[in-house]
Structures are given as C-alpha cells and as structure tokens.
C-alpha cells in the first residue's frame, strides 16, 4: 500500500509526541474536523497553506508531507551549523559533531 499525505501527517504528529488528531488540532488552534479529515485521508490532498502550517508545527518539510519529496525533517542551513560550531569550544567540537551526526541518524529512522 502506498503511503498517503494523511499517513505522513499522522506520522509527523506522532513523532511530535501528540497522541491524537484531536489533540493536535486543539493544541494548534486548527478546526478539529478539518485537521482530522486531512489526517484520516477523507481529504486526499492537503491544501498547500494547511500543509505549510502542519509542517511548521510538526517540524517537517511541507514537500515531504504532501508528496514524500526529500527528507521528513528540514536540514539545518549550513550557515546556522557553522555558527553553532563556532560557539562550541574547539576542544569539544569533535564530540559535538559526533553527537550531531548521531542525532541526524536517529531522525532518518
């Protein structure tokens, strides 16, 4: 069976630690019936504006959510990563990089 946008929306919600579609809608101020219809597939295509707000709330990409394009989670911009590394003392940078790689590998699962 092919994964649908609703399946990916549910997966993103669950990874965000929200137990139900109703809880997600209430937490974010979305109409419960609208959100539930997007997640349960009653509305097969999630409108672009809704996909963007769901993606932002669940920290995933809208392209992945709607079309399974790219990675589930947005990549950290290279300049932000470089800034982060500069803020870490040089003597612990190797361990910090190792830890970031570990976290990235867990996100892909």
C-alpha positions in Angstrom: 0.0 0.0 0.0 1.3 3.5 -0.9 1.8 5.9 1.9 -0.6 8.9 1.6 -0.3 12.5 2.7 -2.6 11.6 5.6 -0.3 8.8 6.6 2.7 11.1 6.6 0.7 13.7 8.6 -0.2 11.2 11.2 3.5 10.0 11.4 4.7 13.6 11.8 2.1 14.2 14.6 3.1 11.1 16.4 6.8 11.9 16.1 6.0 15.3 17.6 4.6 13.4 20.6 1.0 14.4 20.2 -1.3 11.5 20.9 -4.3 12.2 18.6 -5.5 14.2 15.7 -8.0 16.0 18.1 -5.2 16.9 20.5 -3.1 18.3 17.6 -5.9 20.4 16.4 -6.7 21.7 19.8 -3.1 22.4 20.6 -2.5 24.4 17.5 -5.9 26.1 17.1 -7.0 24.3 14.0 -10.5 23.2 13.3 -10.7 19.6 14.6 -12.8 18.2 11.8 -10.6 19.8 9.1 -7.4 18.5 10.6 -8.9 15.1 11.2 -10.1 14.9 7.6 -6.6 15.7 6.4 -5.0 13.0 8.6 -7.5 10.3 8.0 -7.4 10.7 4.2 -11.0 11.9 3.9 -9.5 14.9 2.1 -6.9 13.1 -0.1 -4.8 16.2 -0.9 -3.8 18.5 1.9 -4.1 22.1 0.7 -0.7 23.9 0.4 -1.5 26.5 3.1 -2.6 23.8 5.5 0.4 21.6 4.7 2.8 24.6 5.4 1.3 25.2 8.9 1.2 21.5 9.7 4.8 21.2 8.6 5.9 24.1 10.7 4.1 22.8 13.8 5.5 19.3 13.5 8.9 20.4 12.3 8.9 18.5 9.0 9.0 19.8 5.4 5.8 20.5 3.5 7.2 18.8 0.4 7.7 15.6 2.4 4.3 15.9 4.0 2.4 16.4 0.7 4.4 14.5 -1.9 7.0 12.4 0.1 9.7 14.6 -1.5 13.1 14.9 0.2 13.7 14.2 3.9 11.0 14.3 6.5 12.9 16.9 8.6 14.3 20.1 7.2 18.0 20.3 7.0 19.9 22.8 9.2 21.1 25.6 7.0 24.9 25.4 6.5 25.5 28.9 7.9 23.5 28.1 11.0 25.5 24.9 11.6 28.8 26.8 11.1 27.6 29.4 13.6 26.7 26.7 16.1 30.1 25.1 15.7 31.9 28.4 16.3 30.1 28.8 19.6 31.4 25.4 20.8 34.9 25.4 22.4 37.4 23.9 20.0 38.5 21.1 22.4 35.0 19.6 22.4 34.0 20.2 18.8 34.8 16.6 17.7 32.4 15.2 20.3 29.8 17.8 19.4 30.0 16.9 15.8 29.8 13.2 16.7 26.7 13.9 18.7 25.0 15.9 16.0 25.7 13.1 13.5 24.2 10.6 16.0 21.0 12.8 16.3 20.8 13.1 12.5 21.0 9.4 12.1 18.1 8.9 14.5 15.9 11.4 12.7 16.2 9.4 9.4 14.7 6.2 11.0 
